[in-house]
C-alpha cells in the first residue's frame, strides 16, 4: 500500500451534521414555488451533488430554467437562515483534524456546496485557513466527475494512490473511484450502508472516531514494501 499523504473530506454529512437542514430547506423551497415537496429519503439521495444537478435529479420534469433557478434561490435562502447557528461538526472531528495535521497529513475538502457557502461555514467554525485545499461544485465539475479531486491532487502534489476520499454518499465514492483515489465511506450521513457498499468502498465506517483510529493505524504501519 502506498504512503498515505492526503485526506480529502466531503463536508455535509461527513464532517458536519447538516443533512436534515438540507432536506428541510429543499422541501420548504419546493413549497415556496408551488412544487410538491419530496420525501426526506428522496432529498437525502441527492446530497453530494451540486445544486443544479440535484434539482435536475429531484425534478426531472422541471424543464423551465427560470423555475429551476427560483427553486435553487429559495433553497439557498432557507438553508442560510437555518445555518445562522452553524451545523455542528460530528463528535471528534475537530480533534481528529488537528491530530492529522500534526501527523503531517495534508487535509482537503471536496464538496457539493457553492464556494460562498463553504467559505461561510468554515469561517463560522474557525476553519477558514485550516485546509490545504478546497474545491466546490460551482467552480469545477460536480461529483461524481473526478475533476475536483484531480485539481486537489495537482495542487497538493499528491499521487492519487496516496490519497483518501471520505464521504457519506455514493457520489463521493464514485468520484473517488473515477479519480483513482482510495474511497472510504461513513454510514452516519446522508445514505445507508447498503447504498454505500454498492459502490465498493475500501471500508465503510460507522463513526468518525472509527475513521480516526483507522488512519492512525495506517500511519503507524507505514507503506507496504
C-alpha positions in Angstrom: 0.0 0.0 0.0 1.3 3.5 -0.9 2.2 6.0 1.7 -0.9 7.9 2.9 -0.3 11.6 2.3 -3.6 13.4 1.8 -7.1 13.1 3.4 -9.9 14.6 1.3 -13.3 15.1 3.0 -16.8 15.7 1.9 -18.4 18.3 4.1 -22.2 17.8 4.6 -22.9 14.5 6.3 -19.3 13.6 6.7 -17.7 16.4 8.8 -20.8 18.4 9.6 -24.2 17.2 10.9 -26.1 19.2 8.3 -28.1 16.6 6.4 -31.5 17.3 8.0 -31.2 21.1 7.3 -30.5 20.3 3.7 -33.6 18.2 3.5 -35.8 20.7 5.2 -34.5 23.6 3.1 -35.3 21.7 -0.1 -38.7 20.8 1.0 -39.6 24.3 2.0 -38.1 25.7 -1.2 -40.3 23.4 -3.3 -43.4 24.5 -1.4 -42.4 28.2 -1.9 -42.6 27.9 -5.7 -45.5 25.6 -5.9 -43.8 22.3 -6.3 -44.7 19.1 -4.4 -42.1 18.7 -1.6 -40.4 15.4 -1.9 -39.7 12.9 0.9 -36.7 13.1 3.1 -35.2 9.9 1.6 -35.5 11.4 -1.9 -33.7 14.6 -0.9 -31.1 12.7 1.0 -30.4 10.8 -2.2 -29.1 13.9 -4.0 -26.8 15.2 -1.2 -23.3 15.5 -2.6 -24.3 16.8 -6.0 -24.0 20.4 -7.0 -27.3 22.3 -6.6 -28.3 22.4 -10.3 -27.5 18.7 -10.7 -29.5 17.9 -7.5 -32.5 19.9 -8.7 -32.4 18.1 -12.1 -32.5 14.7 -10.3 -35.3 15.7 -7.9 -37.5 17.4 -10.5 -36.6 15.9 -13.9 -39.8 17.3 -15.5 -39.0 20.8 -14.4 -37.8 22.0 -17.8 -38.3 25.7 -17.2 -34.8 27.1 -16.4 -36.3 30.1 -14.6 -38.3 27.8 -12.2 -35.1 25.8 -11.5 -33.3 29.0 -10.7 -36.2 30.0 -8.4 -36.0 26.7 -6.6 -32.3 27.0 -6.2 -32.6 30.5 -4.9 -35.3 29.6 -2.4 -33.3 26.6 -1.2 -30.3 28.9 -0.6 -32.4 31.4 1.4 -33.9 28.7 3.6 -30.5 27.0 4.2 -28.7 30.2 5.1 -31.5 31.0 7.6 -31.2 27.6 9.2 -27.5 27.9 9.3 -27.5 31.1 11.3 -26.4 28.7 14.0 -24.0 26.5 12.0 -24.5 22.8 11.9 -22.1 21.2 14.4 -19.2 19.1 13.4 -19.6 15.4 14.3 -18.2 14.2 17.6 -14.4 14.1 17.5 -14.0 15.7 14.1 -12.1 18.9 15.2 -9.7 17.0 17.5 -9.0 14.4 14.8 -8.3 17.0 12.2 -5.8 18.7 14.5 -4.1 15.3 15.1 -4.0 14.6 11.4 -2.3 17.9 10.7 0.2 17.3 13.5 1.0 14.0 11.9 2.0 15.7 8.7 -1.1 14.7 6.6 -2.5 17.2 4.1 -6.2 17.9 4.5 -8.7 19.0 1.8 -12.4 19.4 1.3 -14.3 18.4 -1.9 -17.9 19.4 -1.6 -21.2 19.9 -3.5 -21.5 23.3 -1.7 -21.0 26.6 -3.5 -17.8 28.5 -2.7 -19.6 31.2 -0.7 -21.4 28.5 1.3 -18.3 26.7 2.2 -16.4 29.9 3.0 -19.3 30.9 5.3 -19.3 27.7 7.2 -15.6 27.4 7.5 -15.5 30.9 8.9 -18.1 30.1 11.5 -16.2 27.1 12.6 -12.9 28.9 12.8 -11.5 26.8 9.9 -11.2 29.5 7.2 -7.4 28.9 6.7 -7.3 25.3 8.1 -7.4 23.1 5.0 -4.6 22.8 2.5 -7.0 22.8 -0.5 -10.8 23.0 -1.1 -13.0 22.6 -4.1 -16.7 23.4 -4.6 -19.2 22.3 -7.2 -19.7 25.8 -8.6 -16.1 26.2 -9.5 -15.4 22.8 -11.1 -17.4 19.8 -12.2 -20.0 18.3 -9.8 -19.5 14.9 -8.3 -19.1 12.1 -9.4 -16.9 13.7 -12.1 -13.3 13.3 -10.8 -12.3 16.9 -11.7 -12.3 18.4 -8.2 -10.2 15.5 -6.9 -7.8 15.8 -9.8 -7.4 19.6 -9.1 -6.8 18.9 -5.4 -4.2 16.2 -6.1 -2.4 18.5 -8.5 -2.5 21.4 -6.1 -1.1 19.3 -3.2 1.3 17.3 -5.4 -0.2 14.1 -4.2 -0.4 10.8 -6.3 -3.9 9.5 -6.4 -3.0 6.3 -4.7 -1.6 8.3 -1.7 -5.0 10.0 -1.1 -8.2 9.0 0.6 -11.7 10.4 -0.1 -14.0 10.2 2.9 -17.7 10.6 2.1 -21.3 9.7 3.1 -22.8 9.5 -0.4 -22.5 7.3 -3.5 -21.3 10.4 -5.4 -18.3 10.8 -3.2 -17.3 7.1 -3.7 -17.9 7.1 -7.4 -15.8 10.3 -7.7 -13.0 8.6 -5.8 -13.1 5.6 -8.0 -13.1 7.8 -11.1 -10.1 9.7 -9.8 -8.1 6.6 -8.7 -8.3 7.7 -5.0 -9.0 5.3 -2.2 -12.7 5.5 -1.4 -13.8 5.3 2.3 -17.5 5.6 3.3 -19.2 6.7 6.5 -22.6 5.4 7.3 -23.8 8.1 9.7 -24.6 10.7 7.0 -27.0 11.0 4.0 -27.0 7.5 2.7 -27.4 4.0 4.1 -24.7 1.4 4.5 -26.4 -0.7 1.8 -26.3 2.2 -0.7 -22.7 2.9 0.1 -21.5 -0.7 0.0 -22.9 -1.0 -3.6 -20.1 1.4 -4.6 -17.4 -0.9 -3.2 -15.6 1.4 -0.8 -12.4 0.2 0.8 -14.1 0.5 4.2 -17.5 1.6 5.5 -17.2 3.1 9.0 -20.0 3.9 11.4 -18.4 6.8 13.3 -15.8 9.5 12.6 -13.8 8.1 15.6 -13.6 4.8 13.6 -12.0 6.7 10.7 -9.6 8.5 13.1 -8.4 5.2 14.6 -8.1 3.6 11.2 -5.9 6.5 9.8 -3.7 6.4 12.8 -3.1 2.6 12.4 -2.3 3.2 8.8 0.2 5.9 9.8 1.8 3.6 12.4 2.2 0.7 9.9 3.7 2.8 7.2 3.6 2.0 3.5 3.8 -1.6 2.3 7.1 -2.6 0.6 
